[in-house]
Amino acid sequence: MGALGRVLLWLQLCALTHAASKLWVPNTDFEVAANWSQNRTPCAGGAVQFPADKMVSVLVREGHAVSDMLLPLDGELVLASGAGFGVSDVGSHPDCGAGDPAVYGDSDRFSWHDPHLWRSGDEAPGLFSVDAERVPCRHDDVFFPPSASFRVGLGPGASPVRVRSISALGRTFTRDEDLAAFLASRAGRLRFHGPGALSVGPEDCADPSGCVCGNAEAQPWICAHLLQSLGGRCPQAACHGALRPQGQCCDLCGAVVLLTHGPAFDLERYRARILDTFLGLPQYQGLQVAVSKVPRSPLLREANTEIQVVLVETGPETGGAGRLARALLADVAEHGEALGVLEATMRESGAPVWDGSAAGLAGGVAAALLLALLVLLLAPPLLRRAGRLRWRRRQEAAPAGAPLGFHNPVFDVKASEELPLPRPLSLVPKATADSTSHSYFVNPLFAGAEAEA
């Protein structure tokens, strides 16, 4: 049976004993591009440089041609079958060019407390873990890749790291004596470093209702590593009244259901019930759930622990987490005795931020319109009182007999009576003094009739 087969068999045994498992993801292999500067492996015929002041353990799986290689002062290159290095002249391979040497990255950058570097062995669609439980808990079995090299920093040493078992380099450590001897060896020092302490203890979680993770003291370091790429600050939640469940580093949008359980409660059975009965329904698509046992508030004396169910919305639609939380409360009201649940409460985040922004914009527009209306109503009386605006009624606009408008000499009747009449235009000479007509003009239409007369 190969190494991978042994890991899978061990994971199956863990599932049968209700033990959770965590698998270490990154490695320090030579052929992994992320382990090198510029995110690319050394090209054929190029120069290779390892940091001189770092301890490294690097697995080499293939053959490589290099022009020169700078090795660290303390480290090892583990050659797989058929792997090796050959010397090549500089410039004999056109892919390399005359660039800088490929520099191996800092192998001390991987930390035990970084949630990004672990994967849960019991992952399932629709399930997730709060941040503090993404790193190994007290009752977890830890697996390091059997066919890859690795190096892990154990943290600042403020609180010792304790797990149920550790599997590395083909060995499984369940006793502190065996693990301590391995950590003190050269192979152990090349793979585990830092002031932190690592211990194991065969403490099975025999309680069907689950066990508390036990990473509360290490949560500040867990959150620091989780938020390192964000400058140490949590991103703004996309909803009002965001929630922060126990074990979570930042606020989230969704709902939290807290269950007070009795001795008949089974954590794994209840988690499976949520997945099979609820998350498969169309109205709950896009939701993720985390179910775990957490310490209860010291202000509540009924029990020391409670079950925390965290519901998170991952899709564009909102409100599904609240609906599922209310459905879980209704399920407890109907089947609580059979499930071993004594009491259930819930909290739900508020409306999305964009809804609040739209409402605020509408309110701002309404307020602006109201202010403009008040200005139109109050400004004229104020201006009139200040003497800036005057008006009179039409009847009081001018005294009786006063001229209205402006003076137009063309329509001034009185002035026109005083002016002499204009002399009539004559088209023929005036008649003699004894003529009865003062003036006349000749009309060609009647010229003939007048001539006959």
Residue pairs with C-beta under 8 A, 6 or more apart in sequence:
1 9
3 146
3 147
3 170
4 146
4 147
6 146
7 143
7 146
7 167
10 21
10 141
10 143
10 167
10 172
11 21
11 121
11 143
14 20
14 21
14 121
14 141
15 121
15 122
17 204
18 204
18 205
18 208
18 268
19 139
19 140
19 141
19 164
19 204
19 205
20 120
20 121
20 122
20 137
20 139
20 140
20 141
21 120
21 121
21 122
21 140
21 141
21 142
21 143
22 118
22 119
22 120
22 121
22 135
22 136
22 140
22 141
22 142
22 143
23 118
23 119
23 120
23 121
23 143
23 145
24 117
24 118
24 142
24 143
24 144
24 145
24 150
24 152
25 116
25 117
25 118
25 119
26 34
26 110
26 117
26 150
27 59
27 145
27 148
27 149
27 150
28 35
28 56
28 57
28 58
28 59
28 107
28 148
28 149
28 150
28 151
29 35
29 58
29 59
29 60
29 61
29 148
29 149
30 41
30 58
30 59
30 60
30 61
30 62
30 64
30 77
31 41
31 60
31 61
31 62
32 41
33 39
33 40
33 41
34 105
35 104
35 105
35 107
36 42
36 102
36 103
36 104
36 105
37 102
37 103
37 104
37 105
38 102
40 102
41 102
42 48
42 64
42 66
42 101
42 102
43 93
43 95
43 96
43 102
44 64
44 65
44 88
44 93
44 95
44 96
45 65
45 66
45 67
45 88
45 89
45 90
45 91
45 92
45 93
45 95
45 96
46 66
46 67
46 93
46 96
46 99
46 101
46 102
47 66
47 67
47 68
47 69
47 70
47 90
47 100
47 101
47 102
48 64
48 66
48 68
48 69
48 70
48 101
48 102
48 104
49 69
49 70
49 101
49 102
49 103
49 104
50 56
50 58
50 69
50 70
50 71
50 72
50 75
50 103
50 104
51 72
51 103
51 104
51 106
52 70
52 72
52 73
53 72
53 73
54 72
54 75
54 106
54 107
54 108
55 72
55 74
55 75
55 107
55 151
55 189
55 190
55 193
56 72
56 75
56 76
56 104
56 107
56 151
56 190
57 75
57 76
57 78
57 107
57 149
57 150
57 151
57 190
57 191
58 75
58 76
58 77
58 78
58 104
58 149
59 78
59 80
59 148
59 149
60 77
60 78
60 79
60 80
60 83
60 84
60 85
61 80
61 83
62 82
62 83
63 82
63 83
63 84
63 85
63 86
64 84
64 85
64 86
65 85
65 86
65 87
65 88
65 93
66 85
66 86
66 87
66 88
67 87
67 88
67 89
67 90
67 96
68 101
69 85
70 101
71 77
75 190
76 190
78 149
90 96
91 98
107 151
108 151
108 153
108 193
109 153
110 117
110 150
110 151
110 152
110 153
111 117
111 152
111 153
111 155
111 221
111 225
112 135
112 136
112 152
112 153
112 154
112 155
112 161
112 196
113 135
113 155
113 218
113 221
113 222
113 224
113 225
114 135
114 222
114 225
114 226
115 131
115 134
115 135
115 222
115 225
115 226
116 225
116 226
118 134
118 135
118 136
120 129
120 134
121 141
121 143
124 275
126 275
126 279
126 287
126 288
126 289
127 271
127 275
127 288
127 289
127 290
127 291
128 288
128 289
128 290
128 312
129 290
129 292
130 245
130 246
130 247
130 248
130 290
130 292
130 308
130 310
131 219
131 222
131 223
131 226
131 247
131 248
131 249
132 213
132 215
132 216
132 218
132 219
132 222
132 246
132 247
132 248
132 249
133 213
133 215
133 247
133 290
133 292
134 222
135 215
135 218
135 222
136 142
136 161
136 163
137 163
137 211
137 213
137 214
137 215
138 162
138 163
138 164
138 203
138 211
138 212
138 213
138 214
138 215
139 163
139 164
139 203
139 204
139 205
139 211
139 214
140 163
140 164
141 163
141 164
141 165
141 167
142 163
142 165
142 166
142 167
143 167
144 150
144 152
144 166
144 167
144 168
144 169
144 191
146 167
146 168
146 169
146 170
149 191
150 191
151 190
151 191
151 192
151 193
152 191
152 192
152 193
153 193
153 194
153 196
154 161
154 192
154 193
154 194
154 195
154 196
154 197
154 198
155 161
155 194
155 195
155 196
155 218
155 221
156 194
156 195
156 196
156 221
157 194
157 195
157 196
157 197
158 217
158 218
158 221
159 217
159 218
160 196
160 197
160 198
160 199
161 196
161 197
161 198
161 199
161 218
162 198
162 199
162 200
162 201
162 214
163 200
164 174
164 200
164 201
164 202
164 203
164 204
165 172
165 173
165 174
165 200
165 202
166 172
166 173
166 179
166 198
166 200
167 173
168 182
168 191
169 187
169 191
171 182
173 179
173 182
173 200
174 200
174 202
175 200
175 202
176 199
176 200
176 201
179 198
179 199
179 200
182 188
183 189
183 192
183 198
192 198
205 211
208 265
208 266
208 267
208 268
209 261
209 263
209 265
209 266
209 267
209 293
209 305
209 307
209 340
210 267
210 268
210 292
210 293
210 307
211 293
212 293
212 294
212 295
212 305
213 247
213 292
215 222
215 247
216 247
216 295
219 247
219 249
222 249
223 249
224 232
226 249
227 233
227 234
227 249
227 250
234 249
234 250
234 251
235 250
236 353
237 250
237 251
237 252
237 253
237 349
237 353
238 253
238 352
238 353
238 354
239 253
239 318
239 349
239 350
239 351
239 352
239 353
240 349
240 350
240 351
240 352
240 353
240 356
241 349
241 350
242 251
242 252
242 253
242 349
242 350
243 251
243 252
243 253
243 254
243 255
243 256
243 347
243 348
243 349
244 250
244 251
244 252
245 252
245 256
245 290
245 308
245 310
246 294
246 295
246 308
247 292
247 294
247 308
248 310
252 310
252 312
252 349
253 312
253 313
253 318
253 321
253 349
253 352
254 287
254 310
254 311
254 312
254 313
254 321
254 348
254 349
255 310
255 311
255 321
255 322
255 324
255 325
255 346
255 347
255 348
255 349
256 308
256 309
256 310
256 311
256 325
256 346
256 347
257 308
257 309
257 311
257 325
257 328
257 329
257 344
257 345
257 346
258 306
258 307
258 308
258 309
258 344
258 345
258 346
259 265
259 306
259 307
259 309
259 332
259 341
259 343
259 344
260 302
260 303
260 306
260 341
260 342
260 343
260 344
261 303
261 306
261 307
261 340
261 341
261 342
262 340
262 341
262 342
263 340
264 339
264 340
265 307
265 339
265 340
265 341
266 340
267 291
267 292
267 293
267 307
270 291
270 307
270 339
270 341
271 289
271 291
273 339
274 289
274 291
274 309
274 328
275 289
277 331
278 284
278 324
278 327
278 328
279 287
279 289
283 320
283 323
284 320
284 323
284 324
285 315
285 320
286 313
286 314
286 315
286 317
286 320
287 311
287 312
287 313
287 314
287 315
287 320
287 321
287 324
288 311
288 312
288 314
289 309
289 310
289 311
289 312
290 308
290 309
290 310
290 312
291 307
291 308
291 309
291 310
292 307
292 308
293 305
293 306
293 307
293 308
294 305
294 306
294 307
294 308
295 304
295 305
296 302
296 303
296 304
296 305
296 306
307 341
309 325
309 328
311 321
311 324
311 325
312 321
313 320
313 321
318 351
318 352
321 348
321 349
322 348
325 346
325 348
326 346
328 344
328 346
329 344
329 346
331 339
332 339
332 341
332 343
332 344
333 344
336 342
336 344
380 389
383 389
384 390
384 391
398 404
409 415
424 439
425 441
426 439
426 440
426 441
427 441
427 442
428 440
428 441
428 442
430 438
430 439
431 437
431 438
431 439
431 440
